């Protein structure tokens, strides 16, 4: 189920991004040859008008083939040269290149609004129904071995004749576990299921006391009205945008100064596992998580690096500033080199994600 959710989210975000480029190109009178979700091999395709629409096997991407975006002699001088991207004005080129980024940000705004209307977790909130949830589990800890999961709602914990139930605070639970030398039985709610799980606390998980290796938070689910949801979505989108720009700028700076730490970076495998964790807190939280990914996709594409939208925008800006075209050969070589670098980086991050699973 986690993989299916991940693929659905990824497909939706890619579709929205490429739709932005597609609509902007069509609006600007540029010929669009293909609109594809995923990378080849092709599963099936159909043609409507002058554009071929394709669904491909590899889901980690997608593209819009715009006439003249990767310029050649046909695009420059052929019979359809007036409808070629490369022969359009610089403002139109910038509009088409930035449309995917804008669409991802707009999509994130609507996802945030939807999540606030459905209800999202509020840590240490005061809403009715506040309860104690597991928010993280340490690797190879007693909790992980016993089968506790992120998103579990703790209803009761027992050890011998002692027990805690009702509204349980994190501090009270920590103290209870620290004294439970013979183990604890945790009663929890996971989705629609009620479970009882035996866990044996041990030393060394946390210094100085017995522990089972979980992080907890008192969580309440807050739902907003239609207008309040869209209002809060606007401010939330702005905050996440700012934080994402700062975070990605620091990451790329660390790459080029050879100080990058991939432990805090996730690729497709890592994001898939995070999607599973997010889904346990409800559909509203899953939507807000997808919104954050959408903003990350937008900002990463804005980075002025060859093969990304930001790199292409940089070429457009330089041509406008220099008042002459940059060599097509140079652009294509740099874009290919940039794409190769990004693929290598993706492989490295994916390998790092897989290592974290074992």
C-alpha positions in Angstrom: 0.0 0.0 0.0 2.9 2.4 0.8 4.4 1.9 -2.6 1.1 2.5 -4.3 0.6 5.7 -2.3 4.1 6.9 -3.2 3.6 6.2 -6.9 0.2 8.0 -6.9 1.7 11.1 -5.2 4.8 11.1 -7.4 2.7 10.7 -10.6 0.4 13.5 -9.5 3.3 15.9 -8.8 5.0 15.1 -12.0 1.8 15.4 -14.0 1.1 18.9 -12.5 4.6 20.0 -13.2 4.7 18.9 -16.8 1.1 20.2 -17.2 2.4 23.6 -16.4 5.0 23.5 -19.2 2.4 22.0 -21.5 -0.3 24.6 -20.9 2.2 27.5 -21.1 3.7 26.2 -24.4 0.2 25.8 -25.9 -0.9 29.2 -24.7 2.3 30.7 -26.3 1.7 29.1 -29.6 4.6 26.7 -29.4 4.2 23.2 -30.9 4.1 20.4 -28.3 5.2 17.1 -29.8 4.7 14.8 -26.7 3.4 14.9 -23.2 4.7 11.9 -21.2 4.4 10.6 -17.6 7.3 8.4 -16.6 10.3 7.4 -18.7 10.5 4.8 -21.5 9.9 2.0 -22.2 6.4 3.0 -23.3 3.3 1.2 -21.9 0.8 2.9 -24.2 0.3 6.2 -26.0 -2.3 8.0 -28.1 -2.3 11.1 -30.4 -4.7 14.0 -30.2 -4.1 16.8 -32.7 -0.3 17.3 -33.1 0.6 16.0 -29.6 1.3 12.4 -28.6 0.4 11.5 -25.0 2.4 8.7 -23.4 2.3 6.6 -20.2 5.8 5.0 -19.6 7.0 2.2 -17.4 9.5 4.0 -15.2 7.5 6.3 -12.9 10.3 8.5 -11.5 9.9 11.3 -13.9 8.1 12.6 -16.9 8.6 15.2 -19.7 7.0 17.4 -22.3 8.7 17.4 -25.7 8.4 21.0 -26.8 9.5 21.9 -30.4 12.8 23.7 -30.2 13.5 23.4 -26.5 16.5 21.4 -27.3 17.3 23.4 -30.5 18.6 22.0 -33.8 18.6 23.2 -37.4 15.0 22.0 -37.9 13.8 24.0 -34.9 15.7 27.1 -36.0 15.0 27.2 -39.7 12.4 24.5 -40.5 8.8 25.0 -41.8 7.5 25.3 -38.2 10.2 27.7 -37.0 7.7 30.3 -35.9 6.2 27.8 -33.5 9.6 26.8 -32.1 10.5 27.5 -28.5 14.0 28.8 -29.5 12.5 31.4 -31.8 10.1 32.8 -29.3 10.9 36.0 -27.2 12.9 35.7 -24.0 9.8 36.5 -21.8 7.8 33.7 -23.4 10.7 31.3 -23.0 11.0 32.2 -19.3 7.2 31.8 -18.9 7.2 28.3 -20.4 10.2 27.2 -18.3 8.9 28.6 -15.0 5.3 27.3 -15.5 6.0 23.9 -14.1 7.6 25.4 -11.0 4.6 27.7 -10.5 2.1 24.9 -11.0 3.8 22.8 -8.2 3.6 25.7 -5.8 0.0 26.4 -6.7 -0.8 22.6 -6.3 0.9 22.6 -2.9 -1.3 25.5 -1.8 -4.5 23.6 -2.7 -3.1 20.4 -1.0 -2.5 22.3 2.2 -6.0 23.8 2.1 -7.5 20.3 1.6 -5.4 18.9 4.5 -6.6 21.7 6.9 -10.2 21.0 6.0 -9.8 17.3 6.5 -7.9 17.7 9.7 -4.1 17.5 10.4 -2.3 16.6 13.6 -1.5 19.5 16.0 1.3 18.6 18.4 0.6 19.6 22.0 -2.7 21.0 20.9 -5.7 21.6 23.2 -8.5 20.2 20.9 -10.9 17.6 22.2 -9.7 14.1 21.5 -6.0 14.8 22.2 -4.0 11.6 22.6 -0.5 10.2 22.8 1.0 9.1 19.5 4.3 7.4 18.6 6.1 9.9 16.2 9.4 8.0 15.7 11.0 4.6 16.5 14.7 4.0 16.9 16.3 1.4 14.6 16.8 -2.1 16.2 15.2 -0.9 19.4 12.9 -3.1 21.5 9.9 -1.1 20.1 10.9 -1.8 16.5 11.6 -5.5 17.2 8.2 -5.9 19.0 6.3 -4.3 16.1 5.4 -0.8 17.3 5.0 1.7 14.4 5.0 5.4 13.8 1.5 6.7 14.0 0.3 4.2 16.7 -2.1 5.8 19.2 -1.2 4.6 22.8 -4.4 3.9 24.8 -2.9 2.0 27.8 0.3 0.5 29.1 0.6 -2.1 31.7 3.3 -3.8 33.7 2.3 -6.4 36.3 -0.4 -4.8 38.5 0.5 -1.3 37.4 -1.1 0.5 34.5 -1.5 3.9 32.8 -4.6 4.7 30.7 -6.8 7.6 29.6 -4.9 10.7 28.9 -1.2 9.7 29.1 1.6 12.3 29.0 5.0 11.5 27.4 6.8 12.1 30.7 4.5 9.7 32.6 5.0 7.0 30.0 8.8 7.5 30.1 8.8 7.1 33.9 6.5 4.1 33.7 8.7 2.3 31.2 11.9 3.1 33.2 10.5 1.1 36.2 9.1 -1.8 34.1 12.0 -4.4 34.4 9.7 -7.3 33.6 8.4 -5.7 30.4 5.3 -3.8 29.4 2.1 -4.6 27.5 1.0 -1.7 25.2 -2.6 -1.3 24.1 -2.8 0.8 21.0 -4.9 1.9 18.1 -3.6 1.5 14.6 -6.0 2.7 11.9 -9.2 0.7 12.6 -7.5 -2.0 14.6 -6.8 -2.4 18.3 -3.6 -4.2 19.2 -1.8 -5.4 22.3 2.0 -5.7 22.0 4.5 -6.9 24.6 7.8 -5.0 24.8 10.8 -5.6 27.0 12.6 -2.4 27.9 16.4 -2.5 28.0 19.3 -0.3 29.0 21.5 1.4 26.4 18.7 2.7 24.2 18.7 5.9 26.3 21.5 6.7 28.7 20.8 6.1 32.4 17.4 4.3 32.3 15.3 1.5 30.8 13.7 2.4 27.5 12.0 0.9 24.4 13.2 3.4 21.8 10.2 5.6 20.9 9.5 9.3 20.5 6.0 10.5 21.5 3.9 13.6 21.2 0.5 14.6 22.4 -1.5 15.1 19.2 -4.9 16.5 18.5 -6.5 16.7 15.0 -7.6 20.2 14.0 -10.1 20.9 11.2 -10.6 24.3 9.7 -13.5 25.8 7.8 -13.3 26.4 4.1 -12.1 30.0 4.2 -9.9 29.6 7.2 -8.3 26.5 5.5 -7.4 28.5 2.4 -6.1 31.4 4.5 -3.8 29.2 6.6 -2.7 27.4 3.4 -1.4 30.7 2.0 0.8 31.4 5.1 1.9 27.8 5.4 2.9 27.7 1.7 5.0 30.8 2.2 6.7 29.4 5.3 7.5 26.1 3.7 8.8 27.8 0.5 11.2 29.9 2.6 12.4 27.0 4.6 12.8 24.8 1.5 14.9 27.5 -0.3 17.2 27.8 2.7 17.6 24.1 3.1 18.2 23.3 -0.5 20.7 26.2 -0.8 22.7 24.8 2.1 22.6 21.3 0.6 24.0 22.3 -2.8 26.6 24.6 -1.1 27.7 21.5 0.9 28.0 19.4 -2.3 30.4 21.9 -3.9 32.4 22.4 -0.8 32.6 18.5 -0.4 30.9 18.6 3.0 27.6 17.0 2.0 25.9 14.6 4.4 23.4 12.3 2.7 22.0 11.0 6.0 19.4 13.7 6.0 18.6 13.5 2.3 15.9 11.1 0.9 15.5 9.8 -2.7 12.6 7.8 -4.0 13.1 4.9 -1.6 13.4 7.1 1.4 10.4 9.2 0.4 8.3 6.1 -0.1 8.9 5.0 3.5 8.1 8.5 4.7 4.8 8.3 2.8 3.9 5.2 4.7 4.6 7.0 8.0 2.6 10.0 6.9 -0.4 7.9 5.8 -0.8 6.5 9.4 -1.7 10.0 10.6 -4.7 10.2 8.2 -5.4 11.4 4.7 -5.2 15.1 5.7 -1.6 14.7 7.0 -0.8 12.7 3.8 -2.0 15.7 1.7 0.1 18.1 3.7 3.2 15.8 3.2 2.5 15.7 -0.5 2.4 19.5 -0.5 5.8 19.7 1.1 7.2 17.3 -1.6 5.6 19.4 -4.3 7.3 22.6 -3.0 10.6 20.7 -2.8 10.2 19.6 -6.4 9.5 23.2 -7.4 12.5 24.7 -5.7 14.9 21.9 -6.8 13.9 22.6 -10.4 14.6 26.3 -9.8 18.2 25.7 -9.0 20.3 27.2 -11.8 21.9 23.9 -12.8 22.1 22.5 -16.3 19.2 20.0 -17.1 16.9 21.6 -14.5 14.4 24.3 -15.4 16.5 26.8 -13.4 19.5 26.0 -15.6 17.5 26.6 -18.7 16.2 29.9 -17.2 19.8 30.8 -16.6 20.7 30.4 -20.3 17.6 32.5 -21.3 18.7 35.2 -18.8 22.3 35.2 -20.1 21.2 35.4 -23.7 19.0 38.4 -22.9 21.8 40.1 -21.0 24.5 39.4 -23.7 22.1 40.1 -26.5 23.3 37.0 -28.4 22.5 33.3 -28.5 24.6 30.9 -26.5 25.9 28.1 -28.8 23.4 25.3 -29.2 26.2 22.8 -28.9 27.3 24.2 -25.6 23.8 24.2 -24.2 23.1 20.6 -25.2 26.5 19.4 -23.8 26.0 21.2 -20.5 22.4 20.0 -20.2 23.5 16.4 -20.9 26.3 16.7 -18.4 23.9 18.1 -15.8 21.4 15.3 -16.4 24.2 12.7 -16.0 25.3 14.3 -12.7 21.8 14.4 -11.3 21.3 10.7 -12.3 24.5 9.8 -10.5 23.4 11.8 -7.4 20.0 10.0 -7.5 21.7 6.6 -7.6 24.0 7.6 -4.6 21.0 8.9 -2.6 18.9 5.8 -3.4 21.8 3.6 -2.3 22.0 5.5 0.9 18.2 5.1 1.4 18.5 1.3 0.9 21.4 1.1 3.4 19.1 2.8 6.0 16.6 0.0 5.6 19.0 -2.7 6.8 
